[in-house]
Amino acid sequence: MDRPGAEADKINLKNLFKDLSFRVIVKKDLTKHEIETVAQRYGTVDHSEFDAFVFILMSHGGDRDCILGVDGRETTVKEFDVRVPRKQVSITKEQTQGVHYSNLQGAPR
């Protein structure tokens, strides 16, 4: 799936978070199953040793509230939310927790 500008967005986000002293891990061109596996893996990690945790997923969406893998298969935001179980993430009183979804639904070029 051709995503014009995605590479520049990835580089800019990576540089921004490195400049903010985050450890940056990039996964690219994931299938539906791989997206769900990565979300579950990082969603269940003990985050109590970190000051902050940011998970960014860049993908085109479909005509509904969905996340599209490179295999063309969809996972919905609701399914994704289940794979990142906030109640299982260790958060201390000093940590802030937030989830932000931004779904690009523009027509592919």
C-alpha positions in Angstrom: 0.0 0.0 0.0 1.5 3.3 -1.1 1.5 5.9 1.6 3.0 9.1 0.3 4.8 11.1 3.0 4.7 8.2 5.5 8.5 7.8 5.4 9.1 11.5 6.2 6.5 11.4 9.0 8.3 8.4 10.5 11.7 10.1 10.4 10.3 13.3 11.9 8.5 11.5 14.7 11.6 9.3 15.4 13.8 12.4 15.6 11.4 14.3 17.8 11.1 11.5 20.3 14.8 10.8 20.3 15.4 14.6 21.0 13.0 14.2 23.9 15.2 11.3 25.2 12.7 8.5 24.4 13.9 5.1 23.5 12.5 4.7 20.0 11.5 1.3 18.4 10.2 1.4 14.9 8.1 -1.4 13.3 7.3 -1.0 9.6 4.7 -2.5 7.2 2.8 -4.7 9.7 0.0 -7.0 8.9 -3.2 -7.0 11.0 -1.9 -9.9 13.1 1.5 -8.2 13.6 -0.2 -4.9 14.7 -2.3 -6.8 17.2 0.8 -8.7 18.5 2.9 -5.6 18.9 0.1 -3.8 20.6 -0.5 -6.6 23.0 3.3 -7.0 23.7 3.9 -3.3 24.5 0.5 -2.9 26.2 1.2 -5.5 28.8 4.8 -4.4 29.6 5.4 -3.1 33.2 5.8 0.6 32.5 6.5 1.5 36.2 10.2 2.1 35.4 9.4 4.8 32.8 8.4 8.4 33.2 6.3 8.1 30.0 5.3 5.6 27.4 4.1 6.6 23.9 2.8 4.1 21.3 2.3 5.6 17.8 0.6 3.6 15.1 0.6 5.1 11.6 -1.8 3.5 9.2 -4.6 4.3 6.9 -8.1 3.5 8.1 -11.1 2.3 6.2 -14.6 3.7 5.9 -15.2 2.8 9.6 -13.2 3.3 12.8 -10.5 0.8 11.8 -6.7 0.3 11.5 -5.6 -1.2 8.3 -2.6 -3.6 8.1 -0.4 -3.9 5.0 -2.3 -7.1 4.2 -5.5 -5.1 3.7 -7.1 -6.7 6.8 -8.7 -4.4 9.4 -8.6 -4.3 13.2 -11.0 -1.9 14.8 -10.1 0.7 17.3 -12.3 -1.2 19.8 -10.3 -4.4 19.2 -7.0 -2.5 19.4 -8.2 -1.0 22.8 -8.7 -4.5 24.1 -5.2 -5.5 23.0 -3.7 -2.6 25.0 -5.4 -3.3 28.3 -4.9 -0.2 30.4 -5.9 -1.9 33.6 -3.0 -4.3 33.2 -0.4 -1.5 32.7 1.5 -0.6 35.9 1.1 3.1 36.4 2.4 5.0 39.5 0.8 8.1 41.0 3.4 10.2 39.3 2.8 8.9 35.8 0.2 10.2 33.4 -1.6 7.8 31.1 -3.3 8.7 28.0 -4.4 7.1 24.7 -4.8 9.1 21.5 -6.2 7.8 18.2 -5.7 9.6 15.0 -7.1 7.8 11.9 -6.2 9.0 8.4 -9.1 8.3 6.2 -8.1 10.2 3.1 -8.5 8.6 -0.3 -5.3 6.7 -1.4 -3.5 8.4 -4.3 
